[in-house]
Every structure is written in C-alpha cells, then in structure tokens.
Amino acid sequence: MLRTHEASGPAPHLPRPVVEGGRVALPSRCRLLERMVEETAGSAGKQRLTLVNAPTGYGKTATIADWLGEDSEGPLPVHWVHCSRREPHTLWDELIDALTSRSDYVSREGADPVSTVMRLARGLHTAVTLVIDDFQHATSAETDMALAELSAESSLLTLVIIGRGVTLLDGPLVSATTRVRLIGVDDLSLTPEEALELTRSLGVPESPSLETALDRTEGWPLAIRAALNLGADGLYIDTAEGRVWADSPAAHGFDPLANLNAFAMASLEIMTAAAKQVVLAAAQIDFLSVTQIRSIVGGDDIAVEETLNYLTEHGFLMEVTSTGLAEYRCHRSVRAPFADYAVGAIDAIERKRLYSNRAHEIAATAPFTAFRLFCAADEFEAAEITLAQNFTTITDEVDGAMRALRSLSEEVLLEHPTLTAALLFLENPRVGVAPSRLNFLLRVWQLGLQRRLPAGAATAPGPIHLQLLCEAMVLNRVLGNLEDAEAYMQHIEGRLSPDHVPALPIPGGSDAEAPAVLTGNGSLSVFYREVAATALSVGDFGRARRNLKRLRRRSERKMSTPWHGFPHASTRTVTDAESGGNWLLAALSELAFTDTIDGHIRRAGELVHEYDEIVASTTAKAPGISWVGIEIARAHLAQESRDPASLALAVDRLAPIADRLEPWPLLLIAEAASIRDTRGTEFALAHLASGLEDTEGRAPIPKAWFKYVVNFEAVLNSSIGNLARSEELLSEVPADEAIFRLERARLALFSGNDVDALLIAQSVGDPGATKRQRVDRRMITAVAAWGCDRPTDAINSLALAVALIDKYFLPAMLVSVPFEQLRELAVAARDAGACDIVDALDAIPEKSRAYRYEQLTEMELRTLAAISEHRNANQAAASLFITAGTVKKHLAAVYKKLGVRDRDAAILRAGRMGILDGLPEQTD
C-alpha cells in the first residue's frame, strides 16, 4: 500500500490545518491524495476502482467530498450513493438511477438489478464517477465481486468506494483480476511530524503529556481530536482561519493524555457487553485470534462477526493478517486505559486462561511471546519447554525475559532449573547484581538439576533432557568438576544437529491441534558456545574451535538470510540478523580467548581487530558475559606488543565484573607479564602474589585455570633463582601433564642440569601440546643442548623456536630461559645463518632478563644468612665459629654466583629468590 506521508516527505511550512466534522487533515496530504484520485477519475485505461477503507474517525467521506465534490451535472459528473444499514440491497437500485441518464442502454422493469447496472455501464456515453459511501452496510462476497466486475465494464466509469470495512475488495481474490487502488489507515493517518505540526499550528502548548498522547494515537485523527479536545470552547477560539488555542483559565487544566484516557473510557461505556469483553481481552495481550474471540463471545459466528465488525469499524481493534489468518490488536490510543480497567474487570483465572490459550496458539511461531504468556499464566512446565527449545531466541530479549523471570518464586525456580539457568545467564553480566544473589541462584540451580537429573546423564530422558544435560555440563564446569563436565560435553556434542532435536508438544494444548515448539534451532547458538567453553576448560582446543566455528557459521547465516520480519504475534525486538550479529561477537570473543590460551597470539589479535570493527560499525553486543574472552585476549596481545594502553583498557572493562570473572587468573598473568617487561621479574612476582592473595570480592581460582597460574609462578621463580619455590610448586601438580613436564625441564635448566633439562623437554611431543608449549619445548631444548655441547642441535632447535615465535607472535618467550646462555647460542645461530634474534635479546631490559645462578653451598648460604643478620663480618664470623677472612671468602663466592657486587645487593637478591627461607636461626 502506498503510504502518502512517505511519498510526500516532511512539510516544514504547512498552512493552517483544516479541522471540521470528524476529520483532521493537512493541505499537503490533501493535495497528494487528490492527485491519486485525479489519476483515477475519468482516466481511460488506468485505475478505475479506488477503495477508501478505514475505521471511523479518519475523515474518509469529508476528504473525498473535498477532492471530488458532489456536482452530478458537471463535465466530470460525480454521483454519490449512500448505503443504508436498514436497506443494504437498495445499492443496486441507486446505481441504476445514477447511470440511466448517461447510458444508451434502456433498462427493463423487473430485470435483475446487478445485470442491469452492468449493461448500463457498458452503454455509457459520458464519463462518470460513482462514489459509494458507507459501504460497510452493503458489503458481502457477492456484492464486492460484482463491483469489481463493474469497474471493468467501461473505461468511462470510475468507482470510489468508501467504507469502514469490506469483505473481499481489499483482498487478493479481487486484486488478482482487478486493479484496485487502496487508500487505508496508513494513508489517512497523520505522521508524527504532521501531528506535531498540527498542534503547533493550533498553538497548543507542548508538554510530555502531549508527546505521549500523540504517540499513542498512531496518527488516528479522531484520537488526536480527542487528545486535543478540539471541541472545547474553553480551550480554543474561532478565527477566520479556523480554531486556535485560547490561553484561558481552562487551559491550565489541559492534559492531552488524560483526555485520551477519558475518550477510551467513554468509548467503553457505549459498547455492547460482548464487544467490551473482547476489547478488554485484546488490551491484556498483544494479539487476539478469532478462536479466542469466539471463546470470549460464547455465541455463534454471527455474534462473533457483529462484535468484530463493531470494534474494527470504530477503530478499537486493528486487524492484522499473517498467512491468511486474521488476528486483532487493541489500538494503542485506548490500550493502556483498557488494560488498567481490565485488571479489575477480568477475573484472574479468566486472565490466565486467556494468556494460556494465546501462548499455545503461537508457541511455534512466536516463542518469546509465548514464553512470557506461559509465565503469566503460571504454566511453568510449558514455559520451561518453550525456553529450552528457544533459549537463544528468548534470552536475546534481555529486558523482556528478565521481567518474566524475576517475578518467579524460589520454588518455581527449584522445580524448573532451565528458568533458573536463563535468569543466571541474564543476571551475571549486570554490574549491579550482588555476588550473594548470583550465589543464591547458583545454589537453586544446582538443587533443581539434582531433582531433575538424579542419575545424571543416565536419568530417563524427559521432554527437555538435552537442555538439562547441557545445564549440568555448565554447572559442573563452574563448580570445578571438570571430569563430569567433560563427560557431559562428549555426550551432548553429537546430538547438536537440529535434525536430532525433535519438536516437543506443549502440555495442555489441544490434542486435535497438537501445537509444537520450534526445534533446537532456537537454542543452538548457546549450545555451541557452552560446549566450546567446556572443551576449552579441559584443554580440548580442537573441540572448542570446532564448535565455535559452528557458532560463527550459524551466526553469519542468520545475518545474511533475507529478513522477512517478525510474525505478527511476536513481541520480539531483536531480529534474527541482529541476533546473528550478537552471537557472531560471542564466537569471535571465544575464538580469540581460545587462541590466547593456546598461544596463537597473532590470530587472536586478528580476531580482536575483527571484533572491534563490528562493534564500531554496528549496534551488535555479545550476549551474557561472552565478551570477556575478547578482553582477556586483548590483555595478552597488549602484553606481547608492549602496549600498556590496550592492557589498561582491557583491565578497566573487566573491573566491574571482577567479582564474577571466571578466567581472572589469566588477566592477572597478563598484568604480571607486562610488569616484568617494564619493572622487572621481582616486581612481576610480587604483583602476581598480591593478586592471588587478594581474594576479597573475587572468586577462588577456577580449576580450569589453576595450572596456568602454577606454571607462570614457577617460571618467574626460576627466572630469579628461587628454585626451591619452583620445586615446591611443581611437587603439588600432576607430573605427567605437558605443561608441568616442561616446567620441570625449565627448573633443571636453571639449576644448571642441562642433561636432565634436555631429556625432559624432548620427552614432550607436539601432539596434545599447545602452541605456546611447542615454542617452550624448543627454547628449553636449544639452551640445554648448547650447555651439553651439542651446537648443531641447539641452533636447529632455536631456529624452529624463533620461527614459531614469529608465526604465533610470542616475543615474551625470549625471557623464559637463561639470558646469557641464550645470547651465546643466538650469536652462534646468527653466525651460522640460522636465525637472528641478538638485537631482540639485547633490547630486553636487564631487570626483566632471566639468569641462571649457581647453587650456593651450605656454608655460603649460612654465611649469607649470618651477614644479613649481623651486618658485620666479625660478628658473622663469631656466630659461625670461623674467621672473618673465611667469611669474606665465602661472600665473594656468593656475590659471583648471584651476580651482585656487594653485601646489600646479595641480601636483597637472596631475599627475592627465597634462598634464605627455612634456614635455622643463628645462635650466639
């Protein structure tokens, strides 16, 4: 349908509006619609049937009269025919009277009126326009089809039909054979700009109440008149140009919104009981089906038709069609006051029945709306099934889903854990939600899953078995039960194809209709994401990437698929394309996070860039807290790139959710690694220790990330020579994991045991190792082989390590082995033409370099401890029962082994290395 206000565009300088009868119109609109009708009237070979179809209050008759007039004898005669409710069949007799004098055909008495009109039309010898007004009184299938046929009988005949409702004239059965120009509500409504211009032309003072009232009218001229109270002489005065605002005492009580509400309530008073019941029901839900209307009216089809005709013709209900099925919504101008009135007028049980019936009707096409209605109807089993099958679709609507879920009692949440899962999903990213609230929901969720899955995956399958298994997987991952989470993950992944997820019947629906919710497509995105997150937590990078790529492909397909709009019954606000954009960000974020942990920082950086580009160019927003991964990746990329600003950005963005940030240890590692580069290894270790000890407002170290913390702390301790602490850390972790085997190889390397370091490092193969570990193995192997006097092997290993460092962008790996030995090897490798990292090594700040210190003998340790206590060689010698000269000799050896020049520096370094810890106290 042509929307005239879109065609006309804005009109900033409109003349004073015409306000008369039931019509509010603007001259700019009149001119445009007049052109439409002029193209119709008397134009041979062009459109000759115009239908003006809209409820009361749109100024249809007055507008057509302004355009065409009522001159039945002019050069382009216009003849008006008015239909009557009492005598609908007199239409054809009046048409005979209108055409007889202009036709060569002579009608016969007693002939069929319809056939006579057709013959008169074929015999026309002059152009004529017939305007049939109030056609709603005469419309029927037969009449509509006959008029469509009449419009084609002669090029000299133009039909303009005006009505508040028709049977077939506005449908495809007529338009398939007859060209019909339809002027409807959209064309006759005022745009917001036009409504505002009207109020300004009248001089009505602007106010928030006026703005809200005009918005609710949806451009309905009658409702605009009611809101402005144009008939009130106390508010307006008549001038030569029309009525204008009068600044009288009555104006101080002017409230457009109250006027609109009064219009609604007055309209309610004159309705029949059946019409009142239907319109109040429509005000309670978004759309009302004919089936529900029939149930409300409780009569036969005639009663339903009469009720519908009254409500639609008077504008209180607006018809909306989809797939050929008519449904109805309450007009916004009256909906709010009707809804408020319905609270006391409709019994609570009846209201829930209304919600339930509607939800069952639309569960397959509008699951979000159905979910809200099921919750409002207290049908929580149906709500949970709908949510389970459409988890992504429903939680995309954050505010609407949150309102429905927050109203649920603890017992409901216990009985239906999927509802709790959705509430947690939506609450978790909200900064204002207290940790105690999240912990409460987590506990309720855990208890609910224990009820529903008493035997875990072996529990007999129910309607939402796969969804509950996915929730159990996530819960076990969050609680640190990684073995159980992994078992659930392996069970779930093979069942994620939509073909394997059957449509589920909604309990309580009609057995005859058996409506079913959508298949797993509405939940598939979150399934992929959670399986990937679980795989990542157990170190299964291949499975994580596989599912994240599936998520990415699915999101991109949703974005690229042509958008056909929401079903009319839907109250969704997030389109499929928008949802695809949001979940694409989730996929990119988790992929970047995966690459960061795996050690492919270069690819993580590319994903960070792509993520930022999408955020900058669209309104997409990653759902839940799936954006956390991109900020962790940004932090590690910034650390490797020596970009403190980007690191600070990531830290600042993550700070508001620090109390629930699951991978917080990885952010702490990035911070400490950056500090090592700028301030030295000792400060990095201090920052790490402080962060680990600062548990206030922060979750314990999740089991999935614990090994990375142990590994990094061991690296730092080995780098400053605190080998005892590294040994202690490694004694408490599994010896067979690749990450810890490499750390033992590094410990041997820093201990000066190159042979053991080489053997242990070579025992770790690439299969199953992360990219970072592959670099680490080659770096340790290279330095250890150099110490074992195997220069060829050392150079080859270093060349391979450098190639991987460049490929994955891991420059910080150059500080993971003893600096002096690595530099000697690097010079040899450069001379051999294998690789050149000498300049890169020389650029490493001295305080950040890793040094291999010789082990102190027991006597050297005792001497250093004594000098640190007594600060005097003679007193230290006395406490050790040796001479002062012997003390000085031992101290000289200590200085050389620790790489320092004096006593204070030796004490400081020994303290940071922890080598004095645990020594027995000196006695006099």
Secondary structure, DSSP 8 states (H G I E B T S, - for coil): ---HHHHH---TT----EEETTEEE-HHHHHHHHHHHHHHTT-TTS--EEEEE--TTS-HHHHHHHHH---SSSSS-EEEEE--SS-GGGHHHHHHHHHHTTBS----TTS-HHHHHHHHHHTB-S-EEEEEESGGGT--HHHHHHHHHHHTT-TTEEEEEEES--SSTTSHHHHTTS--EEE-HHHHS--HHHHHHHHHHHT----HHHHHHHHHHTT-HHHHHHHHTTT-TTTEEEETTEEEE---GGGGG--HHHHHHHHHHHHHHTS-HHHHHHHHHHHHSS-EEHHHHHHHH-S-HHHHHHHHHHHHHTTSEEEEEETTEEEEEE-HHHHHHHHHHHHHHS-HHHHHHHHHHHHHHHTTT-HHHHHHHHHHTT-HHHHHHHHHHTHHHHHHSHHHHHHHHHTS-HHHHHH-HHHHHHHHHHHTT-TTS-HHHHHHHHHHHHHHHHHH-TTGGGS---TTHHHHHHHHHHHHHHHT-HHHHHHHHHHHHTT-SGGGS---B-TTS-TTT--B---GGGTHHHHHHHHHHHHHHTT-HHHHHHHHHHHHHHHHHHHHS------TT----S-HHHHHHHHHHHHHHHHHHHHHHHT-HHHHHHHHHHHHHHHHHS----STTTTHHHHHHHHHHHHHHT-HHHHHHHHHHHGGGGGG-TTHHHHHHHHHHHHHHHH-HHHHHHHHHHHHH--TTS----HHHHHHHHHHHHHHHHHTT-HHHHHHHHTTS-SSSHHHHHHHHHHHHHTT-HHHHHHHHHT--STT--HHHHHHHHHHHHHHHHHTT-HHHHHHHHHHHHHHHHHHT-GGGGGSS-HHHHHHHHHHHHHTTS---HHHHHTS-GGG---------HHHHHHHHHHHHH-SHHHHHHHHTS-HHHHHHHHHHHHHHHT-SSHHHHHHHHHHHTTTTT------
